[in-house]
Amino acid sequence: MRLYVATHNSHKIAEMSKILEGVEIVPDNPEGVEENAPDFAGNALVKVRAIAARHKGDWSMADDSGLEVEALGGAPGVHSARYAGEPCNTPNNNALLLKNLTGVTNRRARFTCCCALVSPEGEEIVVEGHCPGRIAEKAAGVEGFGYDPLFVPDGYEKSFAELSPDEKNAISHRGRALEKVKTILGDGSAGDGSRVEHAERVEGKCGSRVLAWLQLFRIVNLPTVPGDVLVGAAAMLYAAALNASGVVLGTCFSAVIWASLASCLAYLYGLADNDIVGAAKDGSVRPIPRGDISVGAARVARGLLWGGVVVAGALGNLPPGWWVAMLLLFVCIIAYNRTKWSVVMGLCRGLNVLAGVAAVLVPVGEATWTAFAPAGAVFAAWTLYIAAVTAYSKGEETNPSKRVFVGFLVGAIVYLQLLALVIFSLLDPSREQRCLLVAGGALLVLLRSFKGLFPKVSAS
Ligand code: ITT
């Protein structure tokens, strides 16, 4: 496939050729174009339109990019190339940036790259990529171009100019925007209009507030939560079927429903808390730093969700053991969001299993510990699986193939829950187990339809 690129900048061409491997990149000079739009998208469109007319029947693209420094109110921004005046002079730009930041302690900054595409049929698509970081005190490194020697990306101690081209491309604003371009070019056979929709989807941008909330709550993952409770309840029902003495089962179904609802609310609480805690570090990817949801609104939502869990527990008349499990769950959620220890995330999901166990059981007299063996085994296995997936997923943002595999491992959660429910209903073919199995199947259907219903909501 051939892609005409409107640029004078040979460094951009070099980076694009590496990232868009397999695509024939043909530079084309967008002569005489005035880049005077107020934003990157506007400038990228001006540039691509200047060449697209010459390449009807082929793809054309332009990249408008730049550096936005928080303490400078977003400058140099769209003026990055000519920050120190005409013509573009990189040493002068960098020197001016350092001068303007003399004595400034807030050195937060981000690179933005906007790619505007024109399809062979003349359809216009704009996608964006960001890379958050900070401005170093002095220049370092010889790789890259422009502000690279001054920009230290988040999670690194080296400047972009000290990273290899591959390392930079894996995390850079251009790398991120071009990953989306790759998907669009790969989807070239889609019908009219669907590419724009697709572009919006990969962009993860949503016009409405409702979508921003759905993104905050990563709503597509929600159906994986009640299954934890179902499996915990199934393990306890099985123990009762083995006639393990010392426990009696409570009113099973209403308890399971209320406990499942409460676990869903606790999960949403955790996500709101996560995005509030991580707002400063999330770049502009998540709804709070993007400005779609205020921190205050997210705090109110978090409070309401906490209240919702308490109300669900009270309305379901859930037993004391369930309250203990939920208390521990909240401790783990709060701890995970502040430490990011994988094992704590494992415990969060394991405690959901215990919430299901506790919801159906009422201890009487001396409980025999063997009665808890199936539930204990499920709790341990689940905690370990989730902890392992969480540990493995570290760094997935910058590694597309890892991201795909993590998506598979997360998607496998519902299948594993279903497998456990099938096993318990085979071991204990009671009506209750069958009902739990049907509920597990319904969650799988729900998960799949959520993914279709909310294509603009990322799962991670
Ligand atoms: P074209 O308009 O011809 O594509 P340009 O260099 O003028 O080339 P822009 O108008 O998009 O491109 O300005 C981008 C400027 O932002 C660029 O000159 C650098 O100073 C800076 N910049 C963008 N991406 C960068 C990167 O990956 N590393 C360092 N600096 C970058």
Residues whose N, C-alpha, C, O or C-beta is under 5 A from the ligand:
A	BS01	ITT	A6 T7 H8 N9 D63 D64 S65 G66 L67 S80 A81 F145 G146 Y147 D148
